[in-house]
Amino acid sequence: MTQVSLAGRVLAALLLAVSLAACQTLGGTGLVASTVTTELTPEAATSIAGDMVGRFAEQVGPGNTTIVLAPDGSVFGQALEASLKGWGYAIVTDQQTKGTETVPLAYVVDAFEGSVLVRLSTRSVDITRMYKLGATGAEPVSPVSVMQRGGPTS
């Protein structure tokens, strides 16, 4: 093995470690911070949130869980909170929940190849779907992707 290839491998390993470190959790919830990097109309945010919460309920169970949601003031964050409440979930933002079983929930909304990529994440499941924005809201353009991690959703 030459010095150049060894140095390249070390550099690649270092870049991988830095990339993984960037994905580390925030606030002890086991999740990355929620982010919205693309503009959504209130209609699009509502239709996406409604669809994603329906898929979330299929994985976590309907309305029998307290969701920890970090407010970010985005149109999507507000629509997601309203949709979760509509499905019967209790929502806590900054309150202490001692003795209550909770599920921290984070979301990412990002533009991707002319569409909008949306992901909801808990410690045990990620739900992802692509949407195409239209004049009256948003339509799914991909199947739902569900990634399960071992253990319960909390």
Backbone torsions as a table, in degrees:
resi	resn	phi	psi	omega
1	MET	NA	133.0	-178.7
2	THR	-85.8	165.6	178.8
3	GLN	-63.2	-35.4	-178.5
4	VAL	-66.4	-45.7	-178.8
5	SER	-68.8	-34.2	176.1
6	LEU	-65.8	-43.9	178.4
7	ALA	-64.1	-37.8	177.8
8	GLY	-64.3	-41.0	178.8
9	ARG	-66.8	-40.8	178.4
10	VAL	-63.7	-42.1	179.0
11	LEU	-64.5	-42.8	178.6
12	ALA	-62.9	-42.1	178.1
13	ALA	-63.7	-40.6	178.6
14	LEU	-64.1	-43.8	178.3
15	LEU	-63.6	-39.2	177.1
16	LEU	-63.0	-43.9	-180.0
17	ALA	-63.3	-41.1	178.4
18	VAL	-65.4	-41.0	178.7
19	SER	-62.0	-44.1	178.8
20	LEU	-66.0	-37.8	178.6
21	ALA	-63.5	-34.3	179.0
22	ALA	-66.6	-21.8	179.9
23	CYS	-93.2	5.7	-178.2
24	GLN	-64.4	162.7	-172.3
25	THR	-79.1	161.6	178.4
26	LEU	-121.8	139.7	171.6
27	GLY	67.7	14.4	177.0
28	GLY	74.1	9.0	-179.4
29	THR	-85.7	-13.4	-176.6
30	GLY	84.4	12.0	-175.9
31	LEU	-131.8	159.0	172.3
32	VAL	-77.1	164.3	178.6
33	ALA	-69.3	144.3	176.5
34	SER	-67.7	139.6	179.6
35	THR	-142.7	144.7	173.2
36	VAL	-128.1	114.7	-176.2
37	THR	-112.5	9.0	178.2
38	THR	-134.0	145.9	-179.1
39	GLU	-74.8	132.8	174.7
40	LEU	-125.2	143.1	171.2
41	THR	-74.7	160.4	176.0
42	PRO	-57.9	-35.6	178.9
43	GLU	-66.2	-43.8	179.1
44	ALA	-65.9	-43.9	180.0
45	ALA	-61.4	-41.3	-179.6
46	THR	-66.4	-43.9	-178.8
47	SER	-68.9	-38.7	178.0
48	ILE	-66.6	-47.2	-179.2
49	ALA	-60.7	-42.5	179.5
50	GLY	-61.5	-43.8	178.8
51	ASP	-65.9	-46.1	-177.0
52	MET	-67.0	-37.4	178.7
53	VAL	-68.0	-35.4	174.4
54	GLY	-60.0	-42.2	178.0
55	ARG	-69.3	-36.3	177.1
56	PHE	-62.0	-44.9	-179.5
57	ALA	-61.9	-32.8	177.0
58	GLU	-63.2	-30.7	-176.5
59	GLN	-92.4	-38.7	-172.4
60	VAL	-99.0	-25.1	-174.8
61	GLY	105.9	146.2	-175.6
62	PRO	-76.8	128.7	166.1
63	GLY	44.7	20.7	-180.0
64	ASN	-109.3	19.6	-173.6
65	THR	-132.5	147.1	172.3
66	THR	-93.7	124.1	-177.2
67	ILE	-98.1	131.5	173.0
68	VAL	-96.4	116.6	-175.8
69	LEU	-128.0	122.4	178.8
70	ALA	-81.9	116.0	-178.4
71	PRO	-68.9	138.1	178.1
72	ASP	-125.8	-2.0	176.6
73	GLY	79.3	-0.8	-179.1
74	SER	-75.0	159.1	176.7
75	VAL	-60.8	-40.7	179.4
76	PHE	-66.4	-43.2	179.4
77	GLY	-58.8	-41.1	178.5
78	GLN	-67.6	-42.1	179.0
79	ALA	-66.1	-39.1	178.7
80	LEU	-63.6	-45.9	178.9
81	GLU	-60.4	-44.1	179.2
82	ALA	-63.9	-40.5	-179.9
83	SER	-67.1	-42.1	177.0
84	LEU	-59.8	-44.6	177.8
85	LYS	-62.6	-39.0	178.5
86	GLY	-62.0	-29.1	177.6
87	TRP	-86.8	0.8	175.5
88	GLY	94.7	6.7	178.7
89	TYR	-78.7	139.7	170.5
90	ALA	-81.8	139.7	-177.7
91	ILE	-118.5	131.1	169.9
92	VAL	-121.1	144.5	-179.4
93	THR	-112.1	-64.7	-178.4
94	ASP	-123.1	10.5	-179.0
95	GLN	-80.9	153.7	172.3
96	GLN	-78.3	141.9	-176.0
97	THR	-128.6	45.3	180.0
98	LYS	-59.3	132.9	177.5
99	GLY	80.9	-4.2	179.5
100	THR	-107.5	131.6	176.1
101	GLU	-74.1	126.1	-177.7
102	THR	-126.9	159.0	174.6
103	VAL	-124.3	106.7	174.5
104	PRO	-65.3	137.2	-178.1
105	LEU	-129.6	129.7	175.5
106	ALA	-123.3	158.5	179.3
107	TYR	-139.9	154.0	174.6
108	VAL	-133.4	129.7	175.3
109	VAL	-125.7	118.9	-173.0
110	ASP	-145.0	144.4	174.3
111	ALA	-71.7	139.3	179.3
112	PHE	-152.8	115.8	176.2
113	GLU	49.0	48.6	176.6
114	GLY	80.8	1.3	178.7
115	SER	-125.0	-175.0	177.4
116	VAL	-117.9	125.5	178.1
117	LEU	-98.0	126.7	-177.9
118	VAL	-125.0	133.1	178.2
119	ARG	-132.2	132.1	169.0
120	LEU	-107.9	134.7	-176.8
121	SER	-132.3	136.3	166.6
122	THR	-119.9	-177.9	178.2
123	ARG	-65.0	-22.4	-174.3
124	SER	-118.9	-7.1	-179.5
125	VAL	-149.9	142.0	170.0
126	ASP	-118.3	132.9	177.7
127	ILE	-121.1	124.1	-174.3
128	THR	-130.7	143.3	176.7
129	ARG	-156.7	150.6	176.5
130	MET	-101.2	144.5	179.4
131	TYR	-132.0	149.6	172.9
132	LYS	-107.8	126.0	-179.6
133	LEU	-77.7	141.2	177.5
134	GLY	-135.2	-178.1	-177.4
135	ALA	-65.8	-29.4	-176.1
136	THR	-110.1	11.7	179.5
137	GLY	146.5	-132.2	-178.7
138	ALA	-146.5	145.7	178.6
139	GLU	-120.2	138.2	175.5
140	PRO	-63.8	137.7	176.7
141	VAL	-122.8	9.2	176.8
142	SER	-144.4	160.3	171.8
143	PRO	-69.5	164.6	176.4
144	VAL	-76.2	133.7	175.0
145	SER	-106.0	125.9	179.8
146	VAL	-120.3	123.4	176.0
147	MET	-115.1	115.0	178.9
148	GLN	-93.7	137.1	169.2
149	ARG	-111.3	152.2	-176.0
150	GLY	-56.9	153.2	173.4
151	GLY	95.4	176.6	179.8
152	PRO	-72.2	165.2	-176.4
153	THR	-70.9	-14.2	179.9
154	SER	-92.6	NA	NA
